[in-house]
Amino acid sequence: MNYKAPLIALLCVTMSACSTYTPQRYSISADNNVALKAIEAGNIHVGAFQGAAEFNNACRAAGPIAPPDGMSFEAYIQKALADELKVAGMYDPENPEVVLTGVLEKLSFSSSRGLTGGTWNIDLRVTSSNGESTFVSEEYQFESGFIADTACKQTAEAYFPAVQNLIGKLVKSPDFRKMVAASI
């Protein structure tokens, strides 16, 4: 019996369905930067962020969505916040007055809202070492596509603006000022 033909066919099918869709690296938002610079705060460090208890990164049958550089989704958000604070001149991991940590309470996406729409849902709780905390949520809607490959590519690309919006909601929140105030 010749096993080579079915094995080759299985290998081709398996390899063709293994695309990984990657969001772009995070870059700061001018609006977030302006909001941060309006806050009087000392040195801030961003500590560890925990991932959501449940999250499936599979996008249709096309392949997984994975952040760049081998990061986890929560590390992407953690780095995004740290990058925003760095550019605003508020980040200091060596001599922090406060440390912010986070927990993703929800992380999900749909590449098929309606026929060609998609949604990222991100719920984040951020806690400060000064005892303050806040909760922010982002439901980011975008155009995905009917065909799986296009839809998954668009879904991956939509993670970046979804995180920018989430960080914007965090730093513009009245609670954020309390969170970055040094403990007495």
C-alpha positions in Angstrom: 0.0 0.0 0.0 1.3 3.4 -0.9 1.2 5.8 2.0 3.2 8.6 0.4 0.3 10.3 -1.6 -2.1 10.6 1.4 0.7 11.7 3.7 1.8 14.4 1.2 -1.8 15.6 0.8 -2.3 15.8 4.6 1.0 17.7 5.0 0.0 20.2 2.3 -3.4 20.8 3.9 -1.9 21.1 7.4 0.8 23.5 6.3 -1.6 25.7 4.3 -3.9 26.1 7.3 -1.2 27.3 9.7 -1.0 31.0 9.0 -0.4 33.1 12.1 -1.9 36.6 12.0 0.0 39.3 13.9 -1.0 42.8 15.0 1.6 45.5 14.3 3.8 46.6 17.1 2.3 49.2 19.4 3.0 52.9 18.8 1.9 55.7 21.0 -1.2 57.8 20.4 -0.8 61.6 20.3 -4.1 61.9 22.1 -3.0 59.6 24.9 0.3 61.5 25.1 -1.5 64.8 25.5 -3.8 63.3 28.2 -0.8 62.0 30.1 1.2 65.2 30.0 -1.8 67.0 31.5 -1.4 64.8 34.7 0.9 65.7 37.5 2.5 62.5 38.6 5.8 61.2 39.8 7.7 58.2 38.6 5.6 55.3 37.5 6.5 51.7 36.7 4.3 49.2 35.0 4.4 45.8 36.6 3.1 42.5 35.4 -0.3 42.1 33.7 -2.2 38.8 33.9 -4.0 37.2 31.0 -7.7 36.5 30.8 -8.9 33.3 32.3 -10.4 32.2 29.0 -9.2 33.2 25.6 -9.1 31.5 22.3 -6.8 33.0 19.8 -7.9 30.7 16.9 -9.4 32.7 14.0 -11.8 30.7 12.0 -10.0 27.7 10.5 -7.2 30.0 9.1 -4.9 30.0 12.1 -4.2 31.8 15.4 -3.8 35.5 16.1 -0.6 36.2 18.1 1.0 39.5 19.1 4.5 40.4 17.6 7.8 39.4 19.1 6.5 36.4 20.9 4.5 38.5 23.4 1.3 37.5 25.1 -1.8 39.6 24.6 -1.5 40.9 28.2 2.2 41.7 27.7 1.3 43.7 24.6 -1.1 45.9 26.7 1.4 46.1 29.5 4.1 47.3 27.1 1.7 49.7 25.4 1.0 51.4 28.8 4.7 51.6 29.6 5.5 53.0 26.2 2.8 55.7 26.6 4.3 56.6 30.0 7.8 56.7 28.7 7.0 59.2 25.9 5.1 61.3 28.4 8.2 61.4 30.7 6.4 59.6 33.5 8.1 56.1 33.4 10.8 55.1 35.8 11.3 51.4 36.6 14.3 52.0 38.9 12.7 54.6 41.3 9.0 54.3 41.0 6.6 56.2 43.3 3.8 53.9 42.1 3.6 50.6 40.3 0.6 49.8 38.1 -0.4 46.2 37.5 -3.3 44.8 35.5 -5.6 41.9 34.9 -7.4 41.2 31.7 -10.8 40.2 32.9 -12.0 39.6 29.4 -10.3 39.3 26.0 -12.2 38.1 23.0 -12.7 38.8 19.4 -15.1 37.9 16.6 -14.0 38.1 13.0 -17.6 37.6 11.8 -20.0 40.2 13.2 -22.6 40.3 10.5 -21.2 39.4 7.1 -18.0 41.4 7.1 -17.6 43.0 10.5 -15.5 42.1 13.5 -15.1 43.1 17.2 -12.4 43.0 19.8 -13.7 43.1 23.5 -11.1 43.9 26.1 -11.9 44.4 29.8 -9.0 45.5 32.0 -8.6 46.1 35.7 -5.6 48.2 36.6 -4.4 48.5 40.2 -1.9 50.9 41.7 0.6 50.2 44.5 -1.1 53.2 46.3 -4.3 51.1 46.8 -6.4 52.7 44.0 -7.8 50.8 41.1 -10.0 51.2 38.0 -11.7 49.2 35.3 -11.8 50.1 31.6 -13.5 48.3 28.8 -13.1 48.6 25.0 -15.4 47.1 22.4 -13.7 47.9 19.1 -15.6 47.3 15.9 -13.9 47.0 12.5 -14.4 45.7 9.0 -13.1 42.1 8.7 -14.1 40.4 5.6 -16.0 37.4 4.3 -13.1 35.2 3.4 -11.3 33.7 6.4 -7.8 34.8 5.4 -8.8 38.4 4.9 -11.0 38.4 8.0 -8.3 37.1 10.2 -5.7 39.5 8.9 -8.1 42.4 9.6 -8.8 41.0 13.0 -5.1 40.9 13.9 -4.6 44.4 12.6 -7.5 45.7 14.7 -5.9 44.7 18.0 -3.5 47.6 17.8 -6.2 50.4 17.6 -8.3 48.5 20.1 -5.4 48.6 22.6 -4.8 52.3 21.8 -8.4 53.1 22.6 -8.3 51.0 25.8 -5.1 52.8 27.0 -6.8 56.1 26.1 -9.8 55.3 28.2 -7.5 54.4 31.1 -5.3 57.5 31.1 -8.3 59.8 30.5 -10.2 58.3 33.4 -10.6 60.4 36.5 -9.5 57.4 38.5 -6.2 57.3 36.7 -5.0 60.6 38.4 -5.7 59.0 41.8 -3.8 55.8 40.7 -0.6 57.6 39.8 -0.5 59.9 42.8 2.3 58.8 45.1 1.2 57.1 48.3 1.7 59.1 51.4 
